[in-house]
Amino acid sequence: MRDLLRNGCVPDLAYGDGSGSSEVPISDFDEFFAGLPSSFNPPSSVDELGSSKVVAEGSCIINGGLNMLGSALEASHREAMVYRLKAEKAEKDLPRMKNEILERDSKLAKDHDKAVRQAERRGRRGIVEVMRNHASQFKTEYGSLKEAYSLDDMESMKGGMNDYAHAEALISPIDGRIQGFWDPMPVSPDTEDVMTEVSGDDEEVDCPADAFGASMSGNFNFDL
């Protein structure tokens, strides 16, 4: 019996099933003490009721500890399973999220290109409309101007412009001829030796008048 107690084994002593939810049954103390050696004497202060109470409290404490340990292990196992499921879900969701991001970026790029094309089309339509308005306005103003001036007025204006151009073309040749009047006159050899003395009443100046008279009496044709 001592060997059994030393090894932690007591016959007929039932243990829990290891689940933490079963309680250790309280054995019959009469049989328990009857199986002890004759030299074993329990303390005099411990009676049967006190012993049962101590054993019951110890059993409750042990069972409570086992229950807490089992609950902690079960909670840890559940938490580990939850984390594992979350990790698996994240691994599955990651490719899906990447695809969604790529699809969203592609859609945004397409929407941007579409908006740019629409803006370009609106701009071209606006330019065409402005050009049409300007053409219509020019046509209206030209029609009003055309009605304001008759054909005779236009012909008169055209003739006046031609006369002005002809007169302007004559200015340069006429100016050249006028400048020619101021050119030095050629001197005859007969008048090279001119006397410097003042001639008398009965003296004639040796200055032929035909050269100067010819230059002043010549006929000039201004009709170009």
PyMOL commands that place a pseudoatom at each C-alpha (Angstrom):
pseudoatom trace, name=CA, resn=MET, resi=1, chain=A, elem=C, hetatm=0, pos=[0.000, 0.000, 0.000]
pseudoatom trace, name=CA, resn=ARG, resi=2, chain=A, elem=C, hetatm=0, pos=[2.883, 2.334, 0.767]
pseudoatom trace, name=CA, resn=ASP, resi=3, chain=A, elem=C, hetatm=0, pos=[4.329, 1.624, -2.650]
pseudoatom trace, name=CA, resn=LEU, resi=4, chain=A, elem=C, hetatm=0, pos=[1.005, 2.477, -4.239]
pseudoatom trace, name=CA, resn=LEU, resi=5, chain=A, elem=C, hetatm=0, pos=[0.771, 5.737, -2.334]
pseudoatom trace, name=CA, resn=ARG, resi=6, chain=A, elem=C, hetatm=0, pos=[4.382, 6.527, -3.164]
pseudoatom trace, name=CA, resn=ASN, resi=7, chain=A, elem=C, hetatm=0, pos=[3.671, 6.038, -6.881]
pseudoatom trace, name=CA, resn=GLY, resi=8, chain=A, elem=C, hetatm=0, pos=[0.542, 8.175, -6.717]
pseudoatom trace, name=CA, resn=CYS, resi=9, chain=A, elem=C, hetatm=0, pos=[-1.823, 5.273, -7.356]
pseudoatom trace, name=CA, resn=VAL, resi=10, chain=A, elem=C, hetatm=0, pos=[-4.568, 4.439, -4.942]
pseudoatom trace, name=CA, resn=PRO, resi=11, chain=A, elem=C, hetatm=0, pos=[-6.843, 1.468, -5.681]
pseudoatom trace, name=CA, resn=ASP, resi=12, chain=A, elem=C, hetatm=0, pos=[-10.504, 2.178, -6.179]
pseudoatom trace, name=CA, resn=LEU, resi=13, chain=A, elem=C, hetatm=0, pos=[-9.798, 5.939, -6.455]
pseudoatom trace, name=CA, resn=ALA, resi=14, chain=A, elem=C, hetatm=0, pos=[-11.643, 7.210, -9.512]
pseudoatom trace, name=CA, resn=TYR, resi=15, chain=A, elem=C, hetatm=0, pos=[-10.309, 10.184, -11.513]
pseudoatom trace, name=CA, resn=GLY, resi=16, chain=A, elem=C, hetatm=0, pos=[-11.991, 12.473, -13.930]
pseudoatom trace, name=CA, resn=ASP, resi=17, chain=A, elem=C, hetatm=0, pos=[-12.163, 11.652, -17.646]
pseudoatom trace, name=CA, resn=GLY, resi=18, chain=A, elem=C, hetatm=0, pos=[-9.704, 14.433, -18.492]
pseudoatom trace, name=CA, resn=SER, resi=19, chain=A, elem=C, hetatm=0, pos=[-12.295, 16.666, -20.129]
pseudoatom trace, name=CA, resn=GLY, resi=20, chain=A, elem=C, hetatm=0, pos=[-12.394, 19.076, -17.245]
pseudoatom trace, name=CA, resn=SER, resi=21, chain=A, elem=C, hetatm=0, pos=[-16.147, 18.703, -16.957]
pseudoatom trace, name=CA, resn=SER, resi=22, chain=A, elem=C, hetatm=0, pos=[-16.365, 15.614, -14.771]
pseudoatom trace, name=CA, resn=GLU, resi=23, chain=A, elem=C, hetatm=0, pos=[-15.936, 15.666, -11.074]
pseudoatom trace, name=CA, resn=VAL, resi=24, chain=A, elem=C, hetatm=0, pos=[-13.943, 13.151, -9.048]
pseudoatom trace, name=CA, resn=PRO, resi=25, chain=A, elem=C, hetatm=0, pos=[-16.357, 10.968, -7.076]
pseudoatom trace, name=CA, resn=ILE, resi=26, chain=A, elem=C, hetatm=0, pos=[-15.865, 10.874, -3.377]
pseudoatom trace, name=CA, resn=SER, resi=27, chain=A, elem=C, hetatm=0, pos=[-14.960, 7.362, -2.228]
pseudoatom trace, name=CA, resn=ASP, resi=28, chain=A, elem=C, hetatm=0, pos=[-16.185, 5.663, 0.907]
pseudoatom trace, name=CA, resn=PHE, resi=29, chain=A, elem=C, hetatm=0, pos=[-13.821, 6.733, 3.650]
pseudoatom trace, name=CA, resn=ASP, resi=30, chain=A, elem=C, hetatm=0, pos=[-14.570, 3.683, 5.745]
pseudoatom trace, name=CA, resn=GLU, resi=31, chain=A, elem=C, hetatm=0, pos=[-13.277, 1.474, 3.006]
pseudoatom trace, name=CA, resn=PHE, resi=32, chain=A, elem=C, hetatm=0, pos=[-10.419, 3.882, 2.381]
pseudoatom trace, name=CA, resn=PHE, resi=33, chain=A, elem=C, hetatm=0, pos=[-9.225, 3.884, 5.945]
pseudoatom trace, name=CA, resn=ALA, resi=34, chain=A, elem=C, hetatm=0, pos=[-9.882, 0.163, 6.266]
pseudoatom trace, name=CA, resn=GLY, resi=35, chain=A, elem=C, hetatm=0, pos=[-7.406, -0.475, 3.492]
pseudoatom trace, name=CA, resn=LEU, resi=36, chain=A, elem=C, hetatm=0, pos=[-4.703, 1.498, 5.222]
pseudoatom trace, name=CA, resn=PRO, resi=37, chain=A, elem=C, hetatm=0, pos=[-2.070, -0.264, 7.335]
pseudoatom trace, name=CA, resn=SER, resi=38, chain=A, elem=C, hetatm=0, pos=[-2.820, -0.807, 10.998]
pseudoatom trace, name=CA, resn=SER, resi=39, chain=A, elem=C, hetatm=0, pos=[0.029, 1.484, 11.936]
pseudoatom trace, name=CA, resn=PHE, resi=40, chain=A, elem=C, hetatm=0, pos=[-1.674, 4.435, 10.196]
pseudoatom trace, name=CA, resn=ASN, resi=41, chain=A, elem=C, hetatm=0, pos=[-3.673, 6.501, 12.650]
pseudoatom trace, name=CA, resn=PRO, resi=42, chain=A, elem=C, hetatm=0, pos=[-5.560, 9.535, 11.400]
pseudoatom trace, name=CA, resn=PRO, resi=43, chain=A, elem=C, hetatm=0, pos=[-5.347, 12.685, 13.480]
pseudoatom trace, name=CA, resn=SER, resi=44, chain=A, elem=C, hetatm=0, pos=[-7.768, 12.819, 16.286]
pseudoatom trace, name=CA, resn=SER, resi=45, chain=A, elem=C, hetatm=0, pos=[-9.023, 16.259, 15.213]
pseudoatom trace, name=CA, resn=VAL, resi=46, chain=A, elem=C, hetatm=0, pos=[-10.108, 15.001, 11.843]
pseudoatom trace, name=CA, resn=ASP, resi=47, chain=A, elem=C, hetatm=0, pos=[-13.393, 13.214, 12.012]
pseudoatom trace, name=CA, resn=GLU, resi=48, chain=A, elem=C, hetatm=0, pos=[-15.312, 11.651, 9.184]
pseudoatom trace, name=CA, resn=LEU, resi=49, chain=A, elem=C, hetatm=0, pos=[-17.432, 14.746, 8.410]
pseudoatom trace, name=CA, resn=GLY, resi=50, chain=A, elem=C, hetatm=0, pos=[-14.408, 17.029, 8.386]
pseudoatom trace, name=CA, resn=SER, resi=51, chain=A, elem=C, hetatm=0, pos=[-12.506, 14.679, 6.128]
pseudoatom trace, name=CA, resn=SER, resi=52, chain=A, elem=C, hetatm=0, pos=[-15.379, 14.535, 3.673]
pseudoatom trace, name=CA, resn=LYS, resi=53, chain=A, elem=C, hetatm=0, pos=[-15.587, 18.307, 3.615]
pseudoatom trace, name=CA, resn=VAL, resi=54, chain=A, elem=C, hetatm=0, pos=[-11.869, 18.729, 2.976]
pseudoatom trace, name=CA, resn=VAL, resi=55, chain=A, elem=C, hetatm=0, pos=[-11.900, 16.155, 0.215]
pseudoatom trace, name=CA, resn=ALA, resi=56, chain=A, elem=C, hetatm=0, pos=[-14.976, 17.748, -1.377]
pseudoatom trace, name=CA, resn=GLU, resi=57, chain=A, elem=C, hetatm=0, pos=[-13.388, 21.206, -1.320]
pseudoatom trace, name=CA, resn=GLY, resi=58, chain=A, elem=C, hetatm=0, pos=[-10.162, 19.849, -2.773]
pseudoatom trace, name=CA, resn=SER, resi=59, chain=A, elem=C, hetatm=0, pos=[-12.077, 18.036, -5.461]
pseudoatom trace, name=CA, resn=CYS, resi=60, chain=A, elem=C, hetatm=0, pos=[-13.979, 21.222, -6.345]
pseudoatom trace, name=CA, resn=ILE, resi=61, chain=A, elem=C, hetatm=0, pos=[-10.749, 23.198, -6.512]
pseudoatom trace, name=CA, resn=ILE, resi=62, chain=A, elem=C, hetatm=0, pos=[-9.110, 20.597, -8.723]
pseudoatom trace, name=CA, resn=ASN, resi=63, chain=A, elem=C, hetatm=0, pos=[-12.134, 20.303, -10.972]
pseudoatom trace, name=CA, resn=GLY, resi=64, chain=A, elem=C, hetatm=0, pos=[-12.398, 24.103, -11.196]
pseudoatom trace, name=CA, resn=GLY, resi=65, chain=A, elem=C, hetatm=0, pos=[-8.762, 24.376, -12.198]
pseudoatom trace, name=CA, resn=LEU, resi=66, chain=A, elem=C, hetatm=0, pos=[-9.161, 21.641, -14.774]
pseudoatom trace, name=CA, resn=ASN, resi=67, chain=A, elem=C, hetatm=0, pos=[-12.272, 23.325, -16.119]
pseudoatom trace, name=CA, resn=MET, resi=68, chain=A, elem=C, hetatm=0, pos=[-10.469, 26.659, -16.390]
pseudoatom trace, name=CA, resn=LEU, resi=69, chain=A, elem=C, hetatm=0, pos=[-7.520, 25.017, -18.111]
pseudoatom trace, name=CA, resn=GLY, resi=70, chain=A, elem=C, hetatm=0, pos=[-9.841, 23.234, -20.526]
pseudoatom trace, name=CA, resn=SER, resi=71, chain=A, elem=C, hetatm=0, pos=[-11.758, 26.435, -21.235]
pseudoatom trace, name=CA, resn=ALA, resi=72, chain=A, elem=C, hetatm=0, pos=[-8.522, 28.337, -21.839]
pseudoatom trace, name=CA, resn=LEU, resi=73, chain=A, elem=C, hetatm=0, pos=[-7.260, 25.643, -24.201]
pseudoatom trace, name=CA, resn=GLU, resi=74, chain=A, elem=C, hetatm=0, pos=[-10.576, 25.554, -26.017]
pseudoatom trace, name=CA, resn=ALA, resi=75, chain=A, elem=C, hetatm=0, pos=[-10.652, 29.369, -26.339]
pseudoatom trace, name=CA, resn=SER, resi=76, chain=A, elem=C, hetatm=0, pos=[-7.073, 29.383, -27.591]
pseudoatom trace, name=CA, resn=HIS, resi=77, chain=A, elem=C, hetatm=0, pos=[-7.949, 26.691, -30.108]
pseudoatom trace, name=CA, resn=ARG, resi=78, chain=A, elem=C, hetatm=0, pos=[-11.001, 28.635, -31.282]
pseudoatom trace, name=CA, resn=GLU, resi=79, chain=A, elem=C, hetatm=0, pos=[-8.955, 31.831, -31.585]
pseudoatom trace, name=CA, resn=ALA, resi=80, chain=A, elem=C, hetatm=0, pos=[-6.307, 30.013, -33.574]
pseudoatom trace, name=CA, resn=MET, resi=81, chain=A, elem=C, hetatm=0, pos=[-8.986, 28.613, -35.877]
pseudoatom trace, name=CA, resn=VAL, resi=82, chain=A, elem=C, hetatm=0, pos=[-10.483, 32.095, -36.329]
pseudoatom trace, name=CA, resn=TYR, resi=83, chain=A, elem=C, hetatm=0, pos=[-7.078, 33.556, -37.238]
pseudoatom trace, name=CA, resn=ARG, resi=84, chain=A, elem=C, hetatm=0, pos=[-6.462, 30.692, -39.619]
pseudoatom trace, name=CA, resn=LEU, resi=85, chain=A, elem=C, hetatm=0, pos=[-9.820, 31.224, -41.316]
pseudoatom trace, name=CA, resn=LYS, resi=86, chain=A, elem=C, hetatm=0, pos=[-9.162, 34.960, -41.574]
pseudoatom trace, name=CA, resn=ALA, resi=87, chain=A, elem=C, hetatm=0, pos=[-5.751, 34.315, -43.119]
pseudoatom trace, name=CA, resn=GLU, resi=88, chain=A, elem=C, hetatm=0, pos=[-7.242, 31.890, -45.631]
pseudoatom trace, name=CA, resn=LYS, resi=89, chain=A, elem=C, hetatm=0, pos=[-9.993, 34.366, -46.461]
pseudoatom trace, name=CA, resn=ALA, resi=90, chain=A, elem=C, hetatm=0, pos=[-7.440, 37.159, -46.884]
pseudoatom trace, name=CA, resn=GLU, resi=91, chain=A, elem=C, hetatm=0, pos=[-5.403, 34.970, -49.247]
pseudoatom trace, name=CA, resn=LYS, resi=92, chain=A, elem=C, hetatm=0, pos=[-8.535, 34.313, -51.280]
pseudoatom trace, name=CA, resn=ASP, resi=93, chain=A, elem=C, hetatm=0, pos=[-9.670, 37.954, -51.216]
pseudoatom trace, name=CA, resn=LEU, resi=94, chain=A, elem=C, hetatm=0, pos=[-6.293, 39.415, -52.231]
pseudoatom trace, name=CA, resn=PRO, resi=95, chain=A, elem=C, hetatm=0, pos=[-6.442, 38.345, -55.922]
pseudoatom trace, name=CA, resn=ARG, resi=96, chain=A, elem=C, hetatm=0, pos=[-10.070, 39.427, -56.079]
pseudoatom trace, name=CA, resn=MET, resi=97, chain=A, elem=C, hetatm=0, pos=[-9.218, 42.841, -54.633]
pseudoatom trace, name=CA, resn=LYS, resi=98, chain=A, elem=C, hetatm=0, pos=[-6.342, 43.218, -57.114]
pseudoatom trace, name=CA, resn=ASN, resi=99, chain=A, elem=C, hetatm=0, pos=[-8.686, 42.418, -59.990]
pseudoatom trace, name=CA, resn=GLU, resi=100, chain=A, elem=C, hetatm=0, pos=[-11.249, 44.904, -58.690]
pseudoatom trace, name=CA, resn=ILE, resi=101, chain=A, elem=C, hetatm=0, pos=[-8.577, 47.629, -58.436]
pseudoatom trace, name=CA, resn=LEU, resi=102, chain=A, elem=C, hetatm=0, pos=[-7.360, 46.917, -61.978]
pseudoatom trace, name=CA, resn=GLU, resi=103, chain=A, elem=C, hetatm=0, pos=[-10.926, 46.964, -63.307]
pseudoatom trace, name=CA, resn=ARG, resi=104, chain=A, elem=C, hetatm=0, pos=[-11.647, 50.228, -61.501]
pseudoatom trace, name=CA, resn=ASP, resi=105, chain=A, elem=C, hetatm=0, pos=[-8.462, 51.843, -62.850]
pseudoatom trace, name=CA, resn=SER, resi=106, chain=A, elem=C, hetatm=0, pos=[-9.312, 50.657, -66.364]
pseudoatom trace, name=CA, resn=LYS, resi=107, chain=A, elem=C, hetatm=0, pos=[-12.835, 52.042, -66.047]
pseudoatom trace, name=CA, resn=LEU, resi=108, chain=A, elem=C, hetatm=0, pos=[-11.516, 55.388, -64.781]
pseudoatom trace, name=CA, resn=ALA, resi=109, chain=A, elem=C, hetatm=0, pos=[-9.083, 55.594, -67.716]
pseudoatom trace, name=CA, resn=LYS, resi=110, chain=A, elem=C, hetatm=0, pos=[-11.866, 54.815, -70.197]
pseudoatom trace, name=CA, resn=ASP, resi=111, chain=A, elem=C, hetatm=0, pos=[-14.157, 57.387, -68.602]
pseudoatom trace, name=CA, resn=HIS, resi=112, chain=A, elem=C, hetatm=0, pos=[-11.366, 59.979, -68.769]
pseudoatom trace, name=CA, resn=ASP, resi=113, chain=A, elem=C, hetatm=0, pos=[-10.715, 59.281, -72.460]
pseudoatom trace, name=CA, resn=LYS, resi=114, chain=A, elem=C, hetatm=0, pos=[-14.430, 59.446, -73.169]
pseudoatom trace, name=CA, resn=ALA, resi=115, chain=A, elem=C, hetatm=0, pos=[-14.736, 62.788, -71.384]
pseudoatom trace, name=CA, resn=VAL, resi=116, chain=A, elem=C, hetatm=0, pos=[-11.754, 64.162, -73.337]
pseudoatom trace, name=CA, resn=ARG, resi=117, chain=A, elem=C, hetatm=0, pos=[-13.253, 63.058, -76.652]
pseudoatom trace, name=CA, resn=GLN, resi=118, chain=A, elem=C, hetatm=0, pos=[-16.604, 64.583, -75.759]
pseudoatom trace, name=CA, resn=ALA, resi=119, chain=A, elem=C, hetatm=0, pos=[-14.908, 67.857, -74.816]
pseudoatom trace, name=CA, resn=GLU, resi=120, chain=A, elem=C, hetatm=0, pos=[-13.018, 67.855, -78.115]
pseudoatom trace, name=CA, resn=ARG, resi=121, chain=A, elem=C, hetatm=0, pos=[-16.213, 67.233, -80.055]
pseudoatom trace, name=CA, resn=ARG, resi=122, chain=A, elem=C, hetatm=0, pos=[-17.978, 70.014, -78.170]
pseudoatom trace, name=CA, resn=GLY, resi=123, chain=A, elem=C, hetatm=0, pos=[-15.047, 72.324, -78.885]
pseudoatom trace, name=CA, resn=ARG, resi=124, chain=A, elem=C, hetatm=0, pos=[-15.110, 71.526, -82.609]
pseudoatom trace, name=CA, resn=ARG, resi=125, chain=A, elem=C, hetatm=0, pos=[-18.839, 72.063, -82.752]
pseudoatom trace, name=CA, resn=GLY, resi=126, chain=A, elem=C, hetatm=0, pos=[-18.389, 75.400, -80.985]
pseudoatom trace, name=CA, resn=ILE, resi=127, chain=A, elem=C, hetatm=0, pos=[-15.698, 76.479, -83.465]
pseudoatom trace, name=CA, resn=VAL, resi=128, chain=A, elem=C, hetatm=0, pos=[-17.875, 75.509, -86.434]
pseudoatom trace, name=CA, resn=GLU, resi=129, chain=A, elem=C, hetatm=0, pos=[-20.794, 77.406, -84.940]
pseudoatom trace, name=CA, resn=VAL, resi=130, chain=A, elem=C, hetatm=0, pos=[-18.645, 80.519, -84.421]
pseudoatom trace, name=CA, resn=MET, resi=131, chain=A, elem=C, hetatm=0, pos=[-17.379, 80.336, -88.010]
pseudoatom trace, name=CA, resn=ARG, resi=132, chain=A, elem=C, hetatm=0, pos=[-20.927, 79.992, -89.297]
pseudoatom trace, name=CA, resn=ASN, resi=133, chain=A, elem=C, hetatm=0, pos=[-22.027, 82.997, -87.280]
pseudoatom trace, name=CA, resn=HIS, resi=134, chain=A, elem=C, hetatm=0, pos=[-19.130, 85.077, -88.600]
pseudoatom trace, name=CA, resn=ALA, resi=135, chain=A, elem=C, hetatm=0, pos=[-19.848, 84.011, -92.196]
pseudoatom trace, name=CA, resn=SER, resi=136, chain=A, elem=C, hetatm=0, pos=[-23.512, 84.875, -91.803]
pseudoatom trace, name=CA, resn=GLN, resi=137, chain=A, elem=C, hetatm=0, pos=[-22.655, 88.235, -90.235]
pseudoatom trace, name=CA, resn=PHE, resi=138, chain=A, elem=C, hetatm=0, pos=[-20.172, 89.040, -93.031]
pseudoatom trace, name=CA, resn=LYS, resi=139, chain=A, elem=C, hetatm=0, pos=[-22.727, 88.105, -95.672]
pseudoatom trace, name=CA, resn=THR, resi=140, chain=A, elem=C, hetatm=0, pos=[-25.314, 90.341, -94.056]
pseudoatom trace, name=CA, resn=GLU, resi=141, chain=A, elem=C, hetatm=0, pos=[-22.934, 93.287, -93.720]
pseudoatom trace, name=CA, resn=TYR, resi=142, chain=A, elem=C, hetatm=0, pos=[-21.641, 92.845, -97.287]
pseudoatom trace, name=CA, resn=GLY, resi=143, chain=A, elem=C, hetatm=0, pos=[-25.203, 92.768, -98.595]
pseudoatom trace, name=CA, resn=SER, resi=144, chain=A, elem=C, hetatm=0, pos=[-26.018, 95.945, -96.725]
pseudoatom trace, name=CA, resn=LEU, resi=145, chain=A, elem=C, hetatm=0, pos=[-22.895, 97.632, -98.082]
pseudoatom trace, name=CA, resn=LYS, resi=146, chain=A, elem=C, hetatm=0, pos=[-23.673, 96.476, -101.600]
pseudoatom trace, name=CA, resn=GLU, resi=147, chain=A, elem=C, hetatm=0, pos=[-27.176, 97.892, -101.379]
pseudoatom trace, name=CA, resn=ALA, resi=148, chain=A, elem=C, hetatm=0, pos=[-25.857, 101.207, -100.043]
pseudoatom trace, name=CA, resn=TYR, resi=149, chain=A, elem=C, hetatm=0, pos=[-23.731, 101.856, -103.151]
pseudoatom trace, name=CA, resn=SER, resi=150, chain=A, elem=C, hetatm=0, pos=[-25.247, 101.689, -106.634]
pseudoatom trace, name=CA, resn=LEU, resi=151, chain=A, elem=C, hetatm=0, pos=[-23.465, 100.360, -109.678]
pseudoatom trace, name=CA, resn=ASP, resi=152, chain=A, elem=C, hetatm=0, pos=[-22.992, 103.880, -111.104]
pseudoatom trace, name=CA, resn=ASP, resi=153, chain=A, elem=C, hetatm=0, pos=[-21.291, 104.998, -107.921]
pseudoatom trace, name=CA, resn=MET, resi=154, chain=A, elem=C, hetatm=0, pos=[-18.981, 102.022, -108.114]
pseudoatom trace, name=CA, resn=GLU, resi=155, chain=A, elem=C, hetatm=0, pos=[-18.096, 102.815, -111.751]
pseudoatom trace, name=CA, resn=SER, resi=156, chain=A, elem=C, hetatm=0, pos=[-17.507, 106.473, -110.879]
pseudoatom trace, name=CA, resn=MET, resi=157, chain=A, elem=C, hetatm=0, pos=[-15.266, 105.502, -108.011]
pseudoatom trace, name=CA, resn=LYS, resi=158, chain=A, elem=C, hetatm=0, pos=[-13.399, 103.102, -110.263]
pseudoatom trace, name=CA, resn=GLY, resi=159, chain=A, elem=C, hetatm=0, pos=[-12.886, 105.820, -112.914]
pseudoatom trace, name=CA, resn=GLY, resi=160, chain=A, elem=C, hetatm=0, pos=[-11.690, 108.286, -110.316]
pseudoatom trace, name=CA, resn=MET, resi=161, chain=A, elem=C, hetatm=0, pos=[-9.195, 105.786, -109.019]
pseudoatom trace, name=CA, resn=ASN, resi=162, chain=A, elem=C, hetatm=0, pos=[-7.873, 105.190, -112.552]
pseudoatom trace, name=CA, resn=ASP, resi=163, chain=A, elem=C, hetatm=0, pos=[-7.499, 108.957, -113.138]
pseudoatom trace, name=CA, resn=TYR, resi=164, chain=A, elem=C, hetatm=0, pos=[-5.673, 109.316, -109.865]
pseudoatom trace, name=CA, resn=ALA, resi=165, chain=A, elem=C, hetatm=0, pos=[-3.305, 106.505, -110.794]
pseudoatom trace, name=CA, resn=HIS, resi=166, chain=A, elem=C, hetatm=0, pos=[-2.625, 108.107, -114.217]
pseudoatom trace, name=CA, resn=ALA, resi=167, chain=A, elem=C, hetatm=0, pos=[-1.979, 111.516, -112.650]
pseudoatom trace, name=CA, resn=GLU, resi=168, chain=A, elem=C, hetatm=0, pos=[0.353, 109.997, -110.105]
pseudoatom trace, name=CA, resn=ALA, resi=169, chain=A, elem=C, hetatm=0, pos=[2.283, 108.302, -112.917]
pseudoatom trace, name=CA, resn=LEU, resi=170, chain=A, elem=C, hetatm=0, pos=[2.794, 111.704, -114.652]
pseudoatom trace, name=CA, resn=ILE, resi=171, chain=A, elem=C, hetatm=0, pos=[4.303, 113.401, -111.617]
pseudoatom trace, name=CA, resn=SER, resi=172, chain=A, elem=C, hetatm=0, pos=[7.761, 111.886, -111.925]
pseudoatom trace, name=CA, resn=PRO, resi=173, chain=A, elem=C, hetatm=0, pos=[8.410, 112.712, -115.635]
pseudoatom trace, name=CA, resn=ILE, resi=174, chain=A, elem=C, hetatm=0, pos=[7.092, 116.296, -115.259]
pseudoatom trace, name=CA, resn=ASP, resi=175, chain=A, elem=C, hetatm=0, pos=[9.258, 116.806, -112.222]
pseudoatom trace, name=CA, resn=GLY, resi=176, chain=A, elem=C, hetatm=0, pos=[12.255, 115.606, -114.227]
pseudoatom trace, name=CA, resn=ARG, resi=177, chain=A, elem=C, hetatm=0, pos=[11.614, 118.112, -117.006]
pseudoatom trace, name=CA, resn=ILE, resi=178, chain=A, elem=C, hetatm=0, pos=[11.216, 120.957, -114.532]
pseudoatom trace, name=CA, resn=GLN, resi=179, chain=A, elem=C, hetatm=0, pos=[14.520, 120.054, -112.958]
pseudoatom trace, name=CA, resn=GLY, resi=180, chain=A, elem=C, hetatm=0, pos=[16.022, 120.175, -116.477]
pseudoatom trace, name=CA, resn=PHE, resi=181, chain=A, elem=C, hetatm=0, pos=[15.278, 123.919, -116.701]
pseudoatom trace, name=CA, resn=TRP, resi=182, chain=A, elem=C, hetatm=0, pos=[17.811, 124.542, -113.977]
pseudoatom trace, name=CA, resn=ASP, resi=183, chain=A, elem=C, hetatm=0, pos=[20.627, 122.712, -115.727]
pseudoatom trace, name=CA, resn=PRO, resi=184, chain=A, elem=C, hetatm=0, pos=[23.625, 124.912, -116.867]
pseudoatom trace, name=CA, resn=MET, resi=185, chain=A, elem=C, hetatm=0, pos=[23.193, 126.323, -120.408]
pseudoatom trace, name=CA, resn=PRO, resi=186, chain=A, elem=C, hetatm=0, pos=[25.834, 125.479, -122.985]
pseudoatom trace, name=CA, resn=VAL, resi=187, chain=A, elem=C, hetatm=0, pos=[28.133, 128.451, -123.812]
pseudoatom trace, name=CA, resn=SER, resi=188, chain=A, elem=C, hetatm=0, pos=[28.929, 129.293, -127.435]
pseudoatom trace, name=CA, resn=PRO, resi=189, chain=A, elem=C, hetatm=0, pos=[32.609, 129.597, -128.424]
pseudoatom trace, name=CA, resn=ASP, resi=190, chain=A, elem=C, hetatm=0, pos=[31.867, 133.115, -129.690]
pseudoatom trace, name=CA, resn=THR, resi=191, chain=A, elem=C, hetatm=0, pos=[30.996, 134.298, -126.185]
pseudoatom trace, name=CA, resn=GLU, resi=192, chain=A, elem=C, hetatm=0, pos=[33.918, 132.792, -124.313]
pseudoatom trace, name=CA, resn=ASP, resi=193, chain=A, elem=C, hetatm=0, pos=[35.838, 136.091, -124.387]
pseudoatom trace, name=CA, resn=VAL, resi=194, chain=A, elem=C, hetatm=0, pos=[33.386, 138.438, -122.832]
pseudoatom trace, name=CA, resn=MET, resi=195, chain=A, elem=C, hetatm=0, pos=[34.549, 141.905, -121.962]
pseudoatom trace, name=CA, resn=THR, resi=196, chain=A, elem=C, hetatm=0, pos=[34.201, 142.845, -118.382]
pseudoatom trace, name=CA, resn=GLU, resi=197, chain=A, elem=C, hetatm=0, pos=[33.902, 146.539, -119.083]
pseudoatom trace, name=CA, resn=VAL, resi=198, chain=A, elem=C, hetatm=0, pos=[30.532, 148.223, -119.192]
pseudoatom trace, name=CA, resn=SER, resi=199, chain=A, elem=C, hetatm=0, pos=[29.658, 148.929, -122.774]
pseudoatom trace, name=CA, resn=GLY, resi=200, chain=A, elem=C, hetatm=0, pos=[28.569, 152.314, -124.000]
pseudoatom trace, name=CA, resn=ASP, resi=201, chain=A, elem=C, hetatm=0, pos=[25.398, 153.332, -125.714]
pseudoatom trace, name=CA, resn=ASP, resi=202, chain=A, elem=C, hetatm=0, pos=[26.764, 152.729, -129.150]
pseudoatom trace, name=CA, resn=GLU, resi=203, chain=A, elem=C, hetatm=0, pos=[28.484, 149.455, -128.311]
pseudoatom trace, name=CA, resn=GLU, resi=204, chain=A, elem=C, hetatm=0, pos=[26.951, 146.077, -128.651]
pseudoatom trace, name=CA, resn=VAL, resi=205, chain=A, elem=C, hetatm=0, pos=[27.601, 143.243, -126.319]
pseudoatom trace, name=CA, resn=ASP, resi=206, chain=A, elem=C, hetatm=0, pos=[29.091, 140.276, -128.031]
pseudoatom trace, name=CA, resn=CYS, resi=207, chain=A, elem=C, hetatm=0, pos=[26.461, 137.929, -126.672]
pseudoatom trace, name=CA, resn=PRO, resi=208, chain=A, elem=C, hetatm=0, pos=[24.388, 136.208, -129.245]
pseudoatom trace, name=CA, resn=ALA, resi=209, chain=A, elem=C, hetatm=0, pos=[20.791, 136.143, -128.246]
pseudoatom trace, name=CA, resn=ASP, resi=210, chain=A, elem=C, hetatm=0, pos=[19.795, 133.248, -130.381]
pseudoatom trace, name=CA, resn=ALA, resi=211, chain=A, elem=C, hetatm=0, pos=[21.215, 130.641, -127.986]
pseudoatom trace, name=CA, resn=PHE, resi=212, chain=A, elem=C, hetatm=0, pos=[19.279, 131.910, -124.964]
pseudoatom trace, name=CA, resn=GLY, resi=213, chain=A, elem=C, hetatm=0, pos=[16.256, 132.737, -127.057]
pseudoatom trace, name=CA, resn=ALA, resi=214, chain=A, elem=C, hetatm=0, pos=[16.268, 129.279, -128.504]
pseudoatom trace, name=CA, resn=SER, resi=215, chain=A, elem=C, hetatm=0, pos=[16.322, 127.764, -125.038]
pseudoatom trace, name=CA, resn=MET, resi=216, chain=A, elem=C, hetatm=0, pos=[13.466, 129.948, -123.819]
pseudoatom trace, name=CA, resn=SER, resi=217, chain=A, elem=C, hetatm=0, pos=[11.330, 129.902, -126.929]
pseudoatom trace, name=CA, resn=GLY, resi=218, chain=A, elem=C, hetatm=0, pos=[11.440, 126.214, -127.542]
pseudoatom trace, name=CA, resn=ASN, resi=219, chain=A, elem=C, hetatm=0, pos=[8.217, 124.284, -127.657]
pseudoatom trace, name=CA, resn=PHE, resi=220, chain=A, elem=C, hetatm=0, pos=[7.801, 121.794, -124.802]
pseudoatom trace, name=CA, resn=ASN, resi=221, chain=A, elem=C, hetatm=0, pos=[5.502, 118.805, -125.016]
pseudoatom trace, name=CA, resn=PHE, resi=222, chain=A, elem=C, hetatm=0, pos=[4.002, 118.039, -121.647]
pseudoatom trace, name=CA, resn=ASP, resi=223, chain=A, elem=C, hetatm=0, pos=[1.566, 115.498, -123.024]
pseudoatom trace, name=CA, resn=LEU, resi=224, chain=A, elem=C, hetatm=0, pos=[3.026, 112.225, -121.910]
for i in range(1, 224): cmd.bond("trace and resi %d" % i, "trace and resi %d" % (i + 1))
show_as sticks, trace
zoom trace
